[in-house]
Amino acid sequence: MTVMAVILYGLIACYEWRYLRSKRRKQRTILIVLGYTAFCLLCLEVLYFIREQWTITDGIDAVFSPVQQWIKIGP
């Protein structure tokens, strides 16, 4: 999975870079687009590696558990 994701993001980055160069975009625009692509790849890899340790229910519990306790106790 990891190798395929890196290859896919590499192909996307090359395509974006070629497109931006052919349209004569500024270097700042190219850096923003490629930086965003790298950030998305990093986030994907982090989520892939922590998928067994963290689940979405942990996040939901962290957000809504205090609200639920407040509702049970009352204002």
C-alpha positions, -999 to +999 in steps of 0.1 A: +000+000+000+027+025+010+048+019-022+017+022-044+006+054-027+041+070-031+042+060-068+007+074-073+014+107-056+047+109-075+028+105-108+002+131-097+030+156-087+048+151-120+016+157-139+008+188-119+043+202-123+042+197-161+008+213-163+018+243-143+051+247-162+032+245-196+008+272-184+037+294-173+026+297-137+046+315-111+072+295-090+052+304-059+021+287-073+041+256-082+055+254-047+021+258-032+006+230-053+035+206-048+036+214-011+000+206-008+005+173-026+034+165-003+013+174+027-015+151+016+009+123+010+023+128+045-012+128+060-021+096+041+010+078+053+005+089+090-031+077+088-020+044+073+006+038+100-017+047+130-048+029+116-045+001+142-038+024+172-065+051+166-100+048+154-126+075+145-146+065+176-117+077+198-119+111+182-157+113+185-156+102+221-130+129+229-152+156+213-186+146+224-180+129+258-178+162+277-209+174+260-228+142+269-217+145+305-229+182+306-262+171+291-267+144+317-258+167+346-277+196+333-269+233+332 
